[in-house]
């Protein structure tokens, strides 16, 4: 069989399964539906200046689309994300991925995702989702985060909310807006297949709810309040041993000075752990022995 240039062009386009265009206007989004019908992964992180609600309306017709990266598309809002409600095959949505270098978790980066509670609520119209990553957001609250509990198929959730700085009017309410034990338990009940949870702000007392996730949890990152490092004691850290199959553990924005050396041995249960990240925490040498014990 002999193919003409046009046939080769069409055949190649139909074979494309991943794409990261430098520009994606509504017009181009409309063309993509016919040009790339086999598209499975689409990243619009490099074309944020041209993406609009109308763009997503056209892209929602890509029947094979499983993964959509919208990092940096700040201005879409809930109206834009609502266009994805018809994407019944969509598994992964990224709205603001965390940087590879923890040092990049600056105040400016925290503003970068600009995800709001209404935007999170818009995602609940996509029941096929198994992975959501909003990175850090100072515009989303735990109320918005908890709306995601309607997505029972979620296996991976990265959503770190940042309560605003405390004021004199807050008195000693240092965990205002933080996830408490009941919140984590609600997430565990609603998402039985969850294997990765990276979230915050998490009140220290909520660590006891880690047991609710059972042995499926493989990656866990818990962040405290970025404006005030809440104290973690040995008791809090020992609660994490209720997730014995962890391969990655991250702890950020806490005060670990109260951790007692005598309790290091209780964490030897993490035989599968390959990665331990401590970011923006006040620590003492006793806690650092956790890594020595696990990775010896």
Protein Blocks (a to p, Z undefined) as FASTA:
>chain_A
ZZdfklmmmmmmmmpcbdcdfbdcfklmmmmmmmmmmbmbdcfklmmmmgcfklmmmmmm
mmkbmbdcfehilmnommlmmmmmmmmkbfbdcfbdcdfblklmcfklmmmnopafklmm
mmmmmmkbcbdcehjafkbcfklmmmmmmmmmbcbdcdddddddddfklmmalkgoiacf
klmmmmmmmmmmbcbdcdddddfklmmmmmmnommlmbdcddddfkbccdddfklmmmmm
mmmmbfbdcdehiafklpcfklmmmmmmmmmbcbdcdehiacdfklmmmmmmmmZZ
